Amino acid sequence: MLSAEDHHPVVLAPRESRARLLWLDIARTVALAAMIVFHFVRDLEMFALIAQGTTLGGFRAVFARCIVGMFLFLSGVSLVDAHGDGLRFGPWARRFASIAMAAILVSVVTRLAMPAAWVRFGILHAIALSGVLGLLFLRLPAAAAALGAVLVLWMSLAFGRSLDLPVSLAWTGLGANVPPALDFVPLVPWLAPFLLGMSLAKTVDPVRLEPVWRAPPPVILTLPGRHSLLVYLIHQPILVGMLAVVTWATG
């Protein structure tokens, strides 16, 4: 049963009249910084500079899941912020194409570099597909997106990685046949934080969450978040290259 608020959803101003949200850029920058820290520790493992398995359990494993959830949550908020007043197909299609092509690039590069654990369905794949499925909820009330998130989480608890599905359907998160991968972010349960982000943005206009800045925040806090896809694509080659040089120089 829908509440009174669901019958009167937040109406966003036309996107062309909405200023870029600095809090979203800063939140993406924070997520990127956390991701880089985690990947740096994982790269130290790869170069045998720290104990193997350091990132697989305990706090670091929880940390990694929080990072993934944050990226998908913010992507859900961004979808509503950009298109909540009506889908602008051109900008949406360009963004989807850029993320999808970057996801394919990651798959191809990792398939060539590490064929035993290449990325079949990682964070970029999840964001791209969530952005498509999110269109189904774009014109629905906030409660529908929240209910969708609950359903995804229920599916994870009830069937997650237990069904006898082929490897080709591992991306659903429901099959037991999951090959090794450097990065694996299946639809179940990771569509849930995306839908929760949509639900929040439908409940509270993201513009209302923007602080009143006495002065513009430092560029270092906003610039990475404005170019998050580029940062994602280049940070690992830089980290791996640096560690390769250090390892070679120190023997």
MIDOSE-1310 file (N, C-alpha, C; in nm, 2 decimals, decimal comma, always signed):
residues 251
mlsa	+0,08/-0,12/+0,00/+0,00/+0,00/+0,00/+0,09/+0,12/+0,00; +0,06/+0,22/-0,09/+0,14/+0,34/-0,10/+0,10/+0,44/+0,00; +0,20/+0,51/+0,05/+0,18/+0,62/+0,15/+0,13/+0,74/+0,08; +0,10/+0,84/+0,16/+0,06/+0,97/+0,10/+0,17/+1,03/+0,02
edhh	+0,29/+1,02/+0,07/+0,41/+1,07/+0,00/+0,43/+1,00/-0,14; +0,39/+0,87/-0,15/+0,41/+0,80/-0,27/+0,31/+0,85/-0,37; +0,20/+0,90/-0,33/+0,10/+0,96/-0,42/+0,14/+1,09/-0,47; +0,23/+1,16/-0,40/+0,28/+1,29/-0,44/+0,43/+1,29/-0,44
pvvl	+0,49/+1,22/-0,54/+0,63/+1,21/-0,55/+0,71/+1,34/-0,57; +0,83/+1,34/-0,53/+0,91/+1,46/-0,55/+0,92/+1,49/-0,70; +0,89/+1,62/-0,73/+0,90/+1,67/-0,87/+1,03/+1,74/-0,89; +1,11/+1,70/-0,97/+1,24/+1,76/-0,99/+1,23/+1,87/-1,10
apre	+1,31/+1,97/-1,08/+1,31/+2,08/-1,18/+1,38/+2,02/-1,31; +1,35/+2,08/-1,43/+1,42/+2,03/-1,55/+1,57/+2,03/-1,53; +1,63/+1,92/-1,58/+1,78/+1,90/-1,55/+1,86/+2,02/-1,61; +1,82/+2,08/-1,72/+1,90/+2,19/-1,77/+1,91/+2,31/-1,68
srar	+1,82/+2,32/-1,58/+1,82/+2,43/-1,49/+1,88/+2,40/-1,36; +1,93/+2,28/-1,34/+1,98/+2,23/-1,22/+2,14/+2,24/-1,22; +2,19/+2,30/-1,12/+2,34/+2,31/-1,11/+2,40/+2,17/-1,08; +2,52/+2,15/-1,11/+2,59/+2,03/-1,08/+2,60/+2,02/-0,93
llwl	+2,57/+1,90/-0,88/+2,57/+1,88/-0,73/+2,71/+1,85/-0,68; +2,77/+1,94/-0,60/+2,91/+1,92/-0,56/+2,91/+1,80/-0,46; +2,81/+1,78/-0,38/+2,81/+1,67/-0,28/+2,82/+1,54/-0,35; +2,76/+1,52/-0,46/+2,77/+1,40/-0,54/+2,91/+1,38/-0,59
diar	+2,97/+1,49/-0,64/+3,11/+1,48/-0,69/+3,20/+1,44/-0,57; +3,18/+1,50/-0,46/+3,27/+1,48/-0,34/+3,25/+1,33/-0,29; +3,12/+1,29/-0,29/+3,10/+1,15/-0,25/+3,17/+1,05/-0,35; +3,16/+1,08/-0,48/+3,23/+0,99/-0,57/+3,38/+0,99/-0,55
tval	+3,43/+1,11/-0,52/+3,58/+1,12/-0,49/+3,62/+1,04/-0,37; +3,53/+1,04/-0,27/+3,56/+0,96/-0,15/+3,56/+0,81/-0,18; +3,46/+0,77/-0,26/+3,45/+0,63/-0,30/+3,57/+0,59/-0,39; +3,62/+0,68/-0,48/+3,73/+0,65/-0,56/+3,86/+0,64/-0,47
aami	+3,87/+0,73/-0,37/+3,99/+0,72/-0,29/+3,99/+0,59/-0,21; +3,88/+0,55/-0,16/+3,87/+0,42/-0,09/+3,90/+0,31/-0,18; +3,85/+0,31/-0,30/+3,88/+0,21/-0,40/+4,03/+0,20/-0,43; +4,09/+0,31/-0,45/+4,24/+0,31/-0,48/+4,32/+0,25/-0,37
vfhf	+4,28/+0,29/-0,24/+4,35/+0,23/-0,13/+4,34/+0,08/-0,13; +4,21/+0,03/-0,15/+4,19/-0,11/-0,15/+4,27/-0,18/-0,26; +4,26/-0,13/-0,38/+4,34/-0,19/-0,49/+4,49/-0,18/-0,47; +4,54/-0,08/-0,40/+4,68/-0,07/-0,38/+4,72/-0,19/-0,29
vrdl	+4,64/-0,22/-0,18/+4,67/-0,33/-0,10/+4,66/-0,46/-0,17; +4,56/-0,47/-0,26/+4,55/-0,60/-0,34/+4,67/-0,61/-0,43; +4,72/-0,50/-0,49/+4,84/-0,50/-0,58/+4,96/-0,54/-0,50; +4,97/-0,50/-0,37/+5,08/-0,54/-0,29/+5,08/-0,69/-0,27
emfa	+4,96/-0,75/-0,26/+4,95/-0,90/-0,26/+5,00/-0,96/-0,39; +4,96/-0,90/-0,50/+5,00/-0,95/-0,63/+5,15/-0,96/-0,65; +5,22/-0,85/-0,60/+5,36/-0,85/-0,61/+5,43/-0,92/-0,49; +5,35/-0,99/-0,41/+5,41/-1,07/-0,30/+5,48/-0,98/-0,20
liaq	+5,44/-0,85/-0,19/+5,50/-0,76/-0,09/+5,43/-0,77/+0,05; +5,31/-0,82/+0,05/+5,24/-0,85/+0,18/+5,19/-0,99/+0,17; +5,13/-1,04/+0,27/+5,08/-1,18/+0,28/+4,97/-1,20/+0,18; +4,96/-1,31/+0,11/+4,85/-1,35/+0,03/+4,72/-1,36/+0,11
gttl	+4,61/-1,32/+0,05/+4,49/-1,33/+0,12/+4,45/-1,22/+0,21; +4,54/-1,11/+0,22/+4,52/-1,00/+0,31/+4,38/-0,93/+0,29; +4,34/-0,92/+0,16/+4,22/-0,85/+0,13/+4,10/-0,94/+0,12; +4,11/-1,07/+0,16/+4,00/-1,16/+0,14/+3,91/-1,18/+0,26
ggfr	+3,95/-1,13/+0,37/+3,87/-1,15/+0,49/+3,88/-1,03/+0,59; +3,79/-1,04/+0,69/+3,80/-0,94/+0,80/+3,75/-0,81/+0,75; +3,81/-0,70/+0,81/+3,77/-0,57/+0,78/+3,79/-0,53/+0,63; +3,89/-0,58/+0,57/+3,92/-0,54/+0,43/+3,81/-0,59/+0,34
avfa	+3,76/-0,71/+0,36/+3,66/-0,76/+0,28/+3,53/-0,68/+0,30; +3,50/-0,64/+0,42/+3,38/-0,56/+0,44/+3,40/-0,42/+0,38; +3,52/-0,37/+0,39/+3,56/-0,24/+0,33/+3,53/-0,24/+0,18; +3,57/-0,35/+0,11/+3,55/-0,36/-0,03/+3,41/-0,36/-0,07
rciv	+3,32/-0,43/+0,01/+3,18/-0,44/-0,02/+3,12/-0,30/+0,00; +3,16/-0,23/+0,10/+3,11/-0,09/+0,12/+3,14/+0,00/+0,01; +3,26/-0,02/-0,05/+3,30/+0,07/-0,17/+3,21/+0,04/-0,28; +3,19/-0,09/-0,31/+3,10/-0,13/-0,42/+2,96/-0,08/-0,40
gmfl	+2,91/-0,09/-0,28/+2,77/-0,05/-0,25/+2,76/+0,11/-0,27; +2,87/+0,18/-0,23/+2,86/+0,32/-0,24/+2,86/+0,37/-0,38; +2,94/+0,31/-0,47/+2,94/+0,34/-0,61/+2,80/+0,32/-0,67; +2,74/+0,20/-0,64/+2,61/+0,17/-0,70/+2,50/+0,26/-0,64
flsg	+2,51/+0,29/-0,51/+2,41/+0,38/-0,45/+2,41/+0,52/-0,52; +2,53/+0,57/-0,53/+2,55/+0,70/-0,59/+2,50/+0,70/-0,74; +2,52/+0,59/-0,81/+2,48/+0,58/-0,95/+2,33/+0,59/-0,95; +2,26/+0,52/-0,85/+2,11/+0,53/-0,85/+2,06/+0,67/-0,82
vslv	+2,13/+0,74/-0,73/+2,10/+0,88/-0,70/+2,12/+0,96/-0,83; +2,23/+0,94/-0,90/+2,26/+1,02/-1,02/+2,16/+1,00/-1,13; +2,11/+0,88/-1,15/+2,01/+0,85/-1,25/+1,88/+0,93/-1,23; +1,83/+0,94/-1,10/+1,71/+1,02/-1,08/+1,74/+1,16/-1,09
dahg	+1,86/+1,21/-1,04/+1,90/+1,35/-1,05/+1,90/+1,40/-1,19; +1,95/+1,31/-1,28/+1,97/+1,35/-1,42/+1,84/+1,34/-1,50; +1,76/+1,24/-1,46/+1,64/+1,21/-1,55/+1,51/+1,19/-1,48; +1,51/+1,23/-1,35/+1,38/+1,22/-1,27/+1,27/+1,30/-1,32
dglr	+1,30/+1,41/-1,39/+1,19/+1,49/-1,45/+1,15/+1,45/-1,59; +1,21/+1,34/-1,64/+1,19/+1,28/-1,77/+1,31/+1,24/-1,84; +1,31/+1,12/-1,89/+1,43/+1,06/-1,95/+1,48/+1,14/-2,07; +1,60/+1,18/-2,06/+1,67/+1,25/-2,18/+1,75/+1,14/-2,24
fgpw	+1,70/+1,08/-2,35/+1,76/+0,95/-2,40/+1,90/+0,97/-2,45; +1,93/+1,09/-2,52/+2,06/+1,11/-2,57/+2,17/+1,11/-2,47; +2,16/+1,19/-2,36/+2,26/+1,19/-2,26/+2,27/+1,05/-2,19; +2,15/+0,99/-2,16/+2,15/+0,86/-2,10/+2,23/+0,76/-2,19
arrf	+2,20/+0,76/-2,32/+2,26/+0,66/-2,41/+2,41/+0,68/-2,42; +2,45/+0,81/-2,42/+2,60/+0,83/-2,43/+2,67/+0,78/-2,30; +2,60/+0,81/-2,18/+2,67/+0,76/-2,06/+2,67/+0,61/-2,05; +2,56/+0,55/-2,09/+2,55/+0,40/-2,09/+2,66/+0,35/-2,19
asia	+2,67/+0,40/-2,30/+2,77/+0,35/-2,40/+2,91/+0,37/-2,35; +2,94/+0,48/-2,28/+3,08/+0,50/-2,23/+3,11/+0,40/-2,12; +3,01/+0,37/-2,03/+3,04/+0,28/-1,92/+3,05/+0,14/-1,98; +2,96/+0,10/-2,07/+2,96/-0,03/-2,13/+3,09/-0,06/-2,21
maai	+3,13/+0,04/-2,28/+3,26/+0,02/-2,36/+3,38/+0,01/-2,26; +3,37/+0,08/-2,15/+3,48/+0,07/-2,05/+3,48/-0,07/-1,99; +3,36/-0,12/-1,96/+3,34/-0,25/-1,90/+3,40/-0,36/-2,00; +3,37/-0,34/-2,13/+3,42/-0,44/-2,23/+3,57/-0,43/-2,23
lvsv	+3,63/-0,31/-2,23/+3,77/-0,29/-2,23/+3,84/-0,36/-2,11; +3,78/-0,35/-1,99/+3,83/-0,41/-1,87/+3,83/-0,56/-1,89; +3,72/-0,62/-1,95/+3,71/-0,76/-1,97/+3,82/-0,81/-2,07; +3,84/-0,73/-2,17/+3,93/-0,77/-2,28/+4,08/-0,77/-2,22
vtrl	+4,11/-0,66/-2,15/+4,25/-0,64/-2,10/+4,28/-0,75/-2,00; +4,18/-0,77/-1,90/+4,21/-0,87/-1,80/+4,21/-1,01/-1,86; +4,13/-1,04/-1,97/+4,13/-1,17/-2,03/+4,27/-1,20/-2,09; +4,33/-1,09/-2,15/+4,46/-1,11/-2,21/+4,57/-1,12/-2,10
ampa	+4,56/-1,04/-1,99/+4,66/-1,03/-1,89/+4,66/-1,14/-1,79; +4,53/-1,18/-1,75/+4,52/-1,28/-1,64/+4,40/-1,37/-1,68; +4,42/-1,45/-1,78/+4,31/-1,54/-1,83/+4,24/-1,63/-1,73; +4,31/-1,66/-1,62/+4,26/-1,75/-1,52/+4,16/-1,68/-1,43
awvr	+4,16/-1,54/-1,43/+4,07/-1,47/-1,33/+4,03/-1,34/-1,40; +3,99/-1,34/-1,52/+3,95/-1,22/-1,59/+3,82/-1,17/-1,55; +3,79/-1,04/-1,57/+3,67/-0,98/-1,52/+3,55/-1,00/-1,62; +3,47/-1,10/-1,58/+3,35/-1,12/-1,67/+3,24/-1,02/-1,64
fgil	+3,22/-0,99/-1,51/+3,11/-0,90/-1,47/+3,15/-0,83/-1,35; +3,22/-0,71/-1,37/+3,27/-0,63/-1,25/+3,18/-0,51/-1,22; +3,24/-0,42/-1,15/+3,16/-0,30/-1,11/+3,11/-0,22/-1,22; +3,19/-0,20/-1,33/+3,14/-0,13/-1,45/+3,02/-0,20/-1,52
haia	+3,03/-0,33/-1,53/+2,92/-0,41/-1,59/+2,80/-0,39/-1,50; +2,81/-0,39/-1,37/+2,70/-0,38/-1,28/+2,63/-0,24/-1,29; +2,72/-0,14/-1,30/+2,66/+0,00/-1,31/+2,59/+0,01/-1,44; +2,64/-0,04/-1,55/+2,58/-0,03/-1,68/+2,45/-0,10/-1,68
lsgv	+2,44/-0,22/-1,64/+2,31/-0,30/-1,64/+2,21/-0,24/-1,54; +2,26/-0,20/-1,43/+2,17/-0,13/-1,33/+2,11/-0,01/-1,39; +2,19/+0,07/-1,47/+2,14/+0,19/-1,53/+2,03/+0,16/-1,63; +2,03/+0,04/-1,69/+1,92/+0,00/-1,78/+1,80/-0,04/-1,70
lgll	+1,82/-0,13/-1,60/+1,71/-0,18/-1,52/+1,64/-0,06/-1,44; +1,72/+0,03/-1,41/+1,67/+0,15/-1,33/+1,57/+0,23/-1,41; +1,57/+0,22/-1,54/+1,47/+0,29/-1,62/+1,33/+0,24/-1,59; +1,32/+0,12/-1,55/+1,19/+0,06/-1,52/+1,13/+0,13/-1,40
flrl	+1,21/+0,18/-1,31/+1,16/+0,25/-1,19/+1,16/+0,40/-1,19; +1,21/+0,45/-1,31/+1,23/+0,60/-1,31/+1,10/+0,68/-1,29; +0,99/+0,63/-1,34/+0,86/+0,70/-1,33/+0,78/+0,65/-1,22; +0,83/+0,55/-1,15/+0,75/+0,49/-1,04/+0,78/+0,56/-0,91
paaa	+0,70/+0,55/-0,81/+0,73/+0,62/-0,68/+0,85/+0,56/-0,60; +0,89/+0,63/-0,51/+1,01/+0,59/-0,43/+0,99/+0,45/-0,37; +0,87/+0,42/-0,32/+0,84/+0,29/-0,26/+0,86/+0,18/-0,35; +0,84/+0,20/-0,48/+0,86/+0,09/-0,58/+1,01/+0,05/-0,59
aalg	+1,09/+0,15/-0,59/+1,24/+0,13/-0,60/+1,29/+0,06/-0,47; +1,23/+0,11/-0,36/+1,27/+0,05/-0,23/+1,23/-0,10/-0,22; +1,10/-0,12/-0,27/+1,05/-0,26/-0,27/+1,14/-0,35/-0,36; +1,18/-0,29/-0,48/+1,26/-0,37/-0,57/+1,40/-0,40/-0,50
avlv	+1,45/-0,31/-0,42/+1,58/-0,34/-0,35/+1,56/-0,45/-0,25; +1,44/-0,45/-0,18/+1,41/-0,55/-0,08/+1,40/-0,69/-0,15; +1,33/-0,69/-0,27/+1,32/-0,81/-0,34/+1,45/-0,87/-0,39; +1,54/-0,78/-0,43/+1,68/-0,83/-0,47/+1,75/-0,89/-0,35
lwms	+1,74/-0,82/-0,24/+1,81/-0,88/-0,12/+1,75/-1,01/-0,08; +1,62/-1,02/-0,09/+1,55/-1,15/-0,06/+1,60/-1,26/-0,15; +1,61/-1,23/-0,28/+1,66/-1,33/-0,37/+1,80/-1,37/-0,34; +1,88/-1,27/-0,29/+2,02/-1,31/-0,25/+2,02/-1,40/-0,14
lafg	+1,94/-1,38/-0,04/+1,93/-1,46/+0,08/+1,87/-1,60/+0,05; +1,77/-1,60/-0,04/+1,70/-1,72/-0,07/+1,77/-1,81/-0,17; +1,83/-1,75/-0,27/+1,89/-1,83/-0,38/+2,03/-1,79/-0,42; +2,09/-1,69/-0,35/+2,22/-1,64/-0,39/+2,33/-1,75/-0,41
rsld	+2,38/-1,77/-0,53/+2,49/-1,86/-0,57/+2,45/-2,00/-0,53; +2,33/-2,04/-0,55/+2,29/-2,18/-0,51/+2,22/-2,26/-0,63; +2,18/-2,19/-0,73/+2,11/-2,25/-0,84/+2,21/-2,31/-0,94; +2,16/-2,42/-1,00/+2,25/-2,49/-1,10/+2,23/-2,42/-1,24
lpvs	+2,30/-2,30/-1,25/+2,30/-2,22/-1,37/+2,43/-2,23/-1,44; +2,43/-2,22/-1,57/+2,56/-2,22/-1,65/+2,65/-2,10/-1,61; +2,78/-2,11/-1,64/+2,87/-2,00/-1,61/+2,83/-1,87/-1,68; +2,77/-1,89/-1,79/+2,73/-1,77/-1,87/+2,62/-1,68/-1,80
lawt	+2,56/-1,74/-1,69/+2,46/-1,67/-1,61/+2,51/-1,63/-1,47; +2,64/-1,64/-1,46/+2,70/-1,61/-1,33/+2,67/-1,47/-1,29; +2,66/-1,38/-1,39/+2,64/-1,24/-1,36/+2,51/-1,21/-1,29; +2,41/-1,30/-1,29/+2,29/-1,29/-1,21/+2,31/-1,29/-1,06
glga	+2,42/-1,36/-1,02/+2,44/-1,38/-0,88/+2,36/-1,49/-0,81; +2,29/-1,57/-0,90/+2,21/-1,67/-0,84/+2,27/-1,81/-0,87; +2,36/-1,82/-0,96/+2,42/-1,95/-0,99/+2,54/-1,99/-0,91; +2,55/-2,12/-0,89/+2,66/-2,18/-0,81/+2,79/-2,18/-0,88
nvpp	+2,78/-2,18/-1,02/+2,90/-2,19/-1,10/+2,96/-2,05/-1,13; +3,05/-2,01/-1,03/+3,11/-1,88/-1,04/+3,26/-1,90/-1,06; +3,32/-1,87/-1,18/+3,46/-1,88/-1,20/+3,54/-1,78/-1,13; +3,67/-1,80/-1,10/+3,75/-1,70/-1,04/+3,76/-1,57/-1,12
aldf	+3,76/-1,46/-1,05/+3,76/-1,33/-1,12/+3,83/-1,23/-1,03; +3,90/-1,14/-1,09/+3,96/-1,03/-1,02/+3,86/-0,93/-0,96; +3,74/-0,92/-1,02/+3,63/-0,84/-0,98/+3,50/-0,90/-1,02; +3,41/-0,92/-0,93/+3,29/-0,99/-0,96/+3,18/-0,92/-0,88
vplv	+3,09/-0,85/-0,95/+2,98/-0,77/-0,89/+2,85/-0,81/-0,95; +2,79/-0,92/-0,91/+2,67/-0,97/-0,98/+2,55/-0,89/-0,95; +2,45/-0,90/-1,03/+2,32/-0,83/-1,02/+2,26/-0,85/-0,89; +2,25/-0,97/-0,84/+2,20/-1,00/-0,71/+2,32/-1,03/-0,62
pwla	+2,35/-0,95/-0,52/+2,26/-0,85/-0,46/+2,28/-0,70/-0,49; +2,38/-0,68/-0,59/+2,43/-0,54/-0,60/+2,33/-0,44/-0,68; +2,22/-0,49/-0,73/+2,12/-0,40/-0,78/+2,05/-0,33/-0,67; +2,05/-0,39/-0,55/+1,98/-0,34/-0,43/+2,03/-0,20/-0,40
pfll	+2,16/-0,17/-0,38/+2,20/-0,04/-0,34/+2,17/+0,07/-0,45; +2,17/+0,02/-0,58/+2,14/+0,11/-0,69/+1,99/+0,16/-0,67; +1,90/+0,06/-0,65/+1,76/+0,10/-0,63/+1,74/+0,18/-0,50; +1,81/+0,15/-0,40/+1,80/+0,23/-0,28/+1,84/+0,38/-0,30
gmsl	+1,95/+0,40/-0,39/+1,99/+0,53/-0,42/+1,88/+0,60/-0,50; +1,81/+0,53/-0,59/+1,70/+0,59/-0,66/+1,59/+0,62/-0,57; +1,56/+0,54/-0,47/+1,45/+0,56/-0,38/+1,48/+0,69/-0,30; +1,60/+0,70/-0,25/+1,64/+0,82/-0,17/+1,62/+0,95/-0,26
aktv	+1,67/+0,94/-0,38/+1,66/+1,06/-0,47/+1,51/+1,09/-0,50; +1,43/+0,99/-0,50/+1,28/+1,02/-0,53/+1,21/+1,07/-0,41; +1,27/+1,04/-0,29/+1,21/+1,08/-0,16/+1,25/+1,22/-0,13; +1,38/+1,25/-0,15/+1,43/+1,38/-0,12/+1,51/+1,43/-0,24
dpvr	+1,47/+1,54/-0,30/+1,54/+1,60/-0,42/+1,68/+1,61/-0,38; +1,77/+1,55/-0,46/+1,92/+1,56/-0,43/+1,97/+1,70/-0,42; +1,90/+1,80/-0,48/+1,94/+1,94/-0,47/+1,93/+1,98/-0,32; +1,83/+1,93/-0,25/+1,81/+1,97/-0,11/+1,92/+1,92/-0,02
lepv	+1,99/+1,82/-0,07/+2,10/+1,77/+0,01/+2,23/+1,84/-0,01; +2,23/+1,94/-0,10/+2,35/+2,02/-0,13/+2,38/+2,12/-0,02; +2,49/+2,12/+0,05/+2,52/+2,21/+0,16/+2,53/+2,36/+0,10; +2,51/+2,45/+0,18/+2,53/+2,59/+0,14/+2,68/+2,62/+0,16
wrap	+2,75/+2,63/+0,05/+2,90/+2,64/+0,06/+2,93/+2,79/+0,08; +3,01/+2,82/+0,19/+3,06/+2,95/+0,21/+3,16/+2,99/+0,10; +3,23/+2,88/+0,06/+3,33/+2,90/-0,05/+3,33/+2,77/-0,12; +3,36/+2,77/-0,25/+3,37/+2,64/-0,33/+3,46/+2,55/-0,26
ppvi	+3,43/+2,42/-0,26/+3,52/+2,32/-0,20/+3,64/+2,31/-0,29; +3,75/+2,26/-0,23/+3,88/+2,24/-0,31/+3,85/+2,16/-0,43; +3,92/+2,19/-0,54/+3,90/+2,11/-0,66/+3,94/+1,97/-0,65; +4,04/+1,94/-0,56/+4,08/+1,80/-0,54/+3,97/+1,72/-0,48
ltlp	+3,87/+1,78/-0,42/+3,76/+1,70/-0,37/+3,65/+1,68/-0,47; +3,64/+1,76/-0,58/+3,54/+1,75/-0,67/+3,58/+1,70/-0,81; +3,70/+1,73/-0,85/+3,75/+1,70/-0,99/+3,75/+1,54/-1,01; +3,81/+1,46/-0,92/+3,80/+1,32/-0,95/+3,66/+1,26/-0,96
grhs	+3,57/+1,31/-0,88/+3,43/+1,27/-0,89/+3,36/+1,30/-1,01; +3,41/+1,41/-1,07/+3,35/+1,46/-1,20/+3,40/+1,37/-1,32; +3,51/+1,30/-1,30/+3,57/+1,22/-1,40/+3,60/+1,08/-1,34; +3,50/+1,03/-1,27/+3,52/+0,90/-1,20/+3,55/+0,78/-1,30
llvy	+3,49/+0,78/-1,41/+3,52/+0,67/-1,51/+3,66/+0,67/-1,55; +3,71/+0,79/-1,58/+3,85/+0,80/-1,62/+3,95/+0,76/-1,51; +3,92/+0,81/-1,39/+4,00/+0,77/-1,27/+4,00/+0,62/-1,26; +3,88/+0,56/-1,27/+3,87/+0,41/-1,25/+3,96/+0,34/-1,35
lihq	+3,96/+0,39/-1,48/+4,03/+0,32/-1,58/+4,18/+0,33/-1,57; +4,23/+0,44/-1,52/+4,38/+0,47/-1,52/+4,44/+0,44/-1,39; +4,37/+0,42/-1,28/+4,44/+0,41/-1,15/+4,51/+0,28/-1,14; +4,46/+0,17/-1,19/+4,53/+0,04/-1,18/+4,66/+0,04/-1,26
pilv	+4,65/+0,08/-1,39/+4,78/+0,08/-1,46/+4,89/+0,16/-1,39; +4,85/+0,27/-1,33/+4,94/+0,36/-1,26/+5,00/+0,28/-1,14; +4,91/+0,23/-1,06/+4,95/+0,16/-0,94/+5,04/+0,04/-0,97; +5,00/-0,04/-1,07/+5,08/-0,16/-1,11/+5,21/-0,12/-1,16
gmla	+5,21/-0,02/-1,24/+5,34/+0,03/-1,30/+5,43/+0,08/-1,20; +5,38/+0,15/-1,10/+5,47/+0,20/-0,99/+5,53/+0,09/-0,91; +5,44/-0,01/-0,88/+5,49/-0,12/-0,80/+5,59/-0,21/-0,88; +5,57/-0,22/-1,01/+5,66/-0,30/-1,09/+5,80/-0,23/-1,10
vvtw	+5,80/-0,10/-1,10/+5,93/-0,02/-1,10/+6,00/-0,04/-0,97; +5,92/-0,03/-0,86/+5,98/-0,04/-0,73/+6,04/-0,18/-0,71; +5,96/-0,28/-0,75/+6,00/-0,42/-0,73/+6,13/-0,45/-0,81; +6,13/-0,39/-0,94/+6,25/-0,41/-1,02/+6,37/-0,34/-0,96
atg	+6,35/-0,22/-0,91/+6,46/-0,14/-0,86/+6,52/-0,20/-0,73; +6,43/-0,26/-0,65/+6,48/-0,32/-0,53/+6,52/-0,47/-0,54; +6,50/-0,52/-0,65/+6,54/-0,66/-0,67/+6,44/-0,76/-0,61
